[in-house]
Amino acid sequence: MDRRSFLALAGALATLPLAGRAMASGMAYKPGLVTEKLKAGETVFLDFKASWCTTCAAQERAIKALKAENPAYERAITFIDVDWDQHGKSDLAKSLKIPRRSTLVVLKGDKELGRIVADTSKGSIKGLMDTALSAAGA
């Protein structure tokens, strides 16, 4: 392999972890979406995250693994990704008093059922997802 091909391949491989980190676990937030889903009776799991945040990436891996282990999560819960860089100072973040990126929140109706801030433990995240699953009646 010549030097140019090697460098091109190495560059492409170096971006893979970043590409994986940017993958979403839920639908992208837009103003009004959370209210719409809650009014429809859905259980909402909010993931306040940034593409550059390593804690967010670790939470994302745990969420994806848990969804793979139990498809009921995906069927019963509405997952919404909130881009911290775009919406960290939004009315949604202010109304929920979101302190930082890497915050996970479960909502049903007009109630917050639980939240995790900067915790990457699969067990903690599973507990929050199980709370959402129970609220969804699944």
HELIX and SHEET records of a PDB file:
HELIX    1   1 ARG A    3  ALA A   14  1                                  12    
HELIX    2   2 LEU A   16  ALA A   22  1                                   7    
HELIX    3   3 LEU A   33  LYS A   39  1                                   7    
HELIX    4   4 THR A   54  GLU A   69  1                                  16    
HELIX    5   5 ALA A   72  ALA A   76  1                                   5    
HELIX    6   6 TRP A   84  HIS A   87  1                                   4    
HELIX    7   7 ASP A   91  SER A   95  1                                   5    
HELIX    8   8 LYS A  122  ALA A  135  1                                  14    
SHEET    1   A 5 MET A  27  ALA A  28  0                                        
SHEET    2   A 5 ILE A  77  ASP A  83  1                                        
SHEET    3   A 5 THR A  43  LYS A  49  1                                        
SHEET    4   A 5 THR A 103  LYS A 108 -1                                        
SHEET    5   A 5 LYS A 111  VAL A 117 -1                                        
END                                                                             
